[in-house]
């Protein structure tokens, strides 16, 4: 079980997703920053996500502002089976 303390050092190596796909983002190909490390874990109490980003210049916005134009993490979860043309993670990847 992971501890939610704002740090990822307690997360087991098996919780780290080995493959992360970037979405289409303007200028992404010019970014020198590595992809983030994403961790997933679950237990009887819930589902947990940890994200380690390497950008030290974080541009945030107030919730009532244009937050979607600033730095952020988006997470999409579907309970439907993946279609043949969709990319998804499986432990065998």
C-alpha positions as semicolon CSV with decimal commas, in nm:
position;residue;x (nm);y (nm);z (nm)
1;X;0,000;0,000;0,000
2;X;0,129;0,346;-0,087
3;X;0,132;0,634;0,158
4;X;-0,013;0,961;0,031
5;X;0,245;1,208;0,165
6;X;0,325;1,413;-0,145
7;X;0,634;1,209;-0,235
8;X;0,679;0,908;-0,460
9;X;0,969;0,738;-0,282
10;X;0,735;0,493;-0,104
11;X;0,572;0,374;-0,426
12;X;0,697;0,034;-0,543
13;X;0,879;0,014;-0,877
14;X;0,600;-0,213;-1,004
15;X;0,355;0,081;-0,974
16;X;0,542;0,285;-1,237
17;X;0,387;0,268;-1,584
18;X;0,660;0,181;-1,835
19;X;0,498;0,353;-2,134
20;X;0,333;0,693;-2,150
21;X;0,201;0,845;-2,473
22;X;0,209;1,221;-2,520
23;X;-0,102;1,375;-2,666
24;X;-0,077;1,621;-2,955
25;X;0,063;1,940;-2,805
26;X;0,193;2,241;-2,995
27;X;0,572;2,265;-2,954
28;X;0,611;1,932;-2,775
29;X;0,877;1,817;-3,022
30;X;1,101;2,106;-2,911
31;X;1,075;2,030;-2,539
32;X;1,400;1,915;-2,378
33;X;1,208;1,780;-2,077
34;X;1,170;1,405;-2,026
35;X;0,826;1,247;-2,014
36;X;0,674;1,237;-1,667
37;X;0,687;0,930;-1,448
38;X;0,336;0,801;-1,379
39;X;0,250;0,561;-1,100
40;X;-0,074;0,368;-1,046
41;X;-0,179;0,164;-0,746
42;X;-0,501;0,035;-0,598
43;X;-0,636;-0,140;-0,294
44;X;-0,974;-0,202;-0,134
45;X;-1,003;0,167;-0,046
46;X;-0,942;0,316;-0,389
47;X;-0,734;0,391;-0,695
48;X;-0,420;0,605;-0,659
49;X;-0,216;0,801;-0,913
50;X;0,121;0,966;-0,869
51;X;0,283;1,188;-1,133
52;X;0,642;1,312;-1,130
53;X;0,705;1,599;-1,372
54;X;1,039;1,760;-1,451
55;X;0,931;2,113;-1,548
56;X;1,049;2,368;-1,292
57;X;0,861;2,654;-1,463
58;X;0,502;2,571;-1,367
59;X;0,241;2,807;-1,509
60;X;-0,080;2,773;-1,311
61;X;-0,405;2,964;-1,335
62;X;-0,697;3,023;-1,101
63;X;-0,980;2,771;-1,130
64;X;-1,209;3,037;-1,275
65;X;-0,947;3,140;-1,534
66;X;-0,816;2,978;-1,849
67;X;-0,675;2,680;-1,658
68;X;-0,679;2,458;-1,968
69;X;-0,410;2,678;-2,129
70;X;-0,168;2,629;-1,837
71;X;0,040;2,341;-1,707
72;X;-0,159;2,049;-1,580
73;X;-0,213;1,675;-1,581
74;X;-0,519;1,524;-1,745
75;X;-0,629;1,174;-1,663
76;X;-0,890;0,986;-1,866
77;X;-1,032;0,657;-1,742
78;X;-1,269;0,435;-1,934
79;X;-1,435;0,115;-1,823
80;X;-1,510;0,018;-2,183
81;X;-1,289;-0,231;-2,369
82;X;-1,025;-0,072;-2,592
83;X;-1,097;-0,076;-2,965
84;X;-0,844;-0,232;-3,205
85;X;-0,715;0,112;-3,313
86;X;-0,670;0,248;-2,958
87;X;-0,343;0,246;-2,765
88;X;-0,358;0,129;-2,408
89;X;-0,122;-0,001;-2,143
90;X;-0,101;-0,362;-2,038
91;X;0,166;-0,506;-1,808
92;X;0,305;-0,708;-2,100
93;X;0,392;-0,389;-2,298
